[in-house]
Amino acid sequence: MFEKVLIANRGEVALRIHRACREMGIKTVAVHSEADANAMHVRLADEAVCIGPARAADSYLNKSAIISAATITGVDAIHPGYGFLSEDADFAEMVEEHGIAFIGPKPEQIRMMGDKLKAREFAKECGLPVVEGSDALQSIDDAKEKAATIGYPIIIKAKAGGGGKGMKIANNEQEIATAYMMARAEAKASFSSDEVYMEKYLQNPRHIEVQILADSYGHVVCLGERDCSIQRQNQKIIEETPSPALNEQQRKELCELAKSAMEKIGYVSAGTLEFLFENGKFYFLEMNTRLQVEHPITEAVSGIDIVREQLRIADGAKLGYTQDDIKLNGCAIECRINAEDPETFVPNAGKITEWHAPGGLGVRVDSEIYSGYKIPPFYDSMIAKLIVHGRTRNGVLMRLHRALEEFVIDGVKTTIPLHQKIIAQPEYIDGLYDIHWLENNIRNFR
Ligand code: MV4
């Protein structure tokens, strides 16, 4: 097994990876910006290296600084976490060229899934259902012609996109020119490529994603799905597994589709296939080739430590079980707790004066926060994840209610009051929500 791993990230995920390493007897190297010298992941790691100024572009995204830190400290592997360099194929390649293992899929797999059009092509070849759509668009007239064939409404997306940036909807031919030009401009600004394509726009889908694990010997297992439809401006707020919208047969169909697609490309490591689900049908959207923020709800119901498995797989180990051995138990829900005003969502960095995390049966809190910690203003505002597990969805909702009530965070505003409101809504309690439900109803919450 690896003796020493460098964690190329910050925040709760850096701590999450550190914990998996320690439990496996692996030494850890933290990297941090000048703003993060007092962070918990830096304190707990065996060694720490400052890799640059606060701005992420100068530190957590600084590939050569991270590779230098890895070389100097003599690590065997680098775990990229999520965000930052986790889906940068060039970085993964660079790591391997230095004789260091990249804890994640092969660079060419990251590269293919980063190209949303190629990912669609691959999906079609593997028999995954996709929304009706087009190739790269050549002009406004080309876009009009293709939209006429597909039928309105349509959505224009960036080829290098993801995460909702650069997406524009057109409801009729008159709206095409603006949607096409704006999508191209946003794509150019965000991804430095202005290539765009078109899909039929699904109006009220749910966002359901599938967690898979694959080793280097062609073994793939599916660890069930997560429903991530509770979101706002493309930021997930609450995720749950299993999806209240699926029956056993649909779940099995989705799992088998995802599993066979991953077998076909010889995928390696943990990965997530994203689907839209509408009127009983699934449509493949894109694949994330990294560990995801919401992985703990899958860990709760599967009993599998996903980060531990990523480390084992990167070290050339085989999955020690088959699909038949996977039993998904009960239900789990995650609330993302952000240091933000719960009404306006304006980030609220500052000093945590009081911190008491909830506990008890079925309650997990993943966070880097400690009492007296000063949240730097330079990064994502998520400061904790509350993950609650239980046998039934109703039981989990009761448990979540009491866990949110127990949470004490003073010094900064947090989104805890928002979570309390969401889980009290009848539609949420009944599992009746789609990707637009939160944004359409939030103003009526009390
Ligand atoms: C769509 C869609 C409707 N129809 N594609 C948003 C993020 C990116 N991964 C894809 N997204 C969407 N693609 C078609 N053909 C609606 C969305 C979408 C969305 C998807 C998942 C979760 C939240 C979302 C919020 C707005 C739009």
Boltz pocket constraint, residues with backbone or C-beta under 6 A from the ligand:
constraints:
  - pocket:
      binder: B
      contacts: [[A, 131], [A, 155], [A, 162], [A, 163], [A, 164], [A, 165], [A, 199], [A, 200], [A, 201], [A, 202], [A, 203], [A, 207], [A, 228], [A, 229], [A, 231], [A, 234], [A, 276], [A, 285], [A, 286], [A, 435]]
      max_distance: 6.0
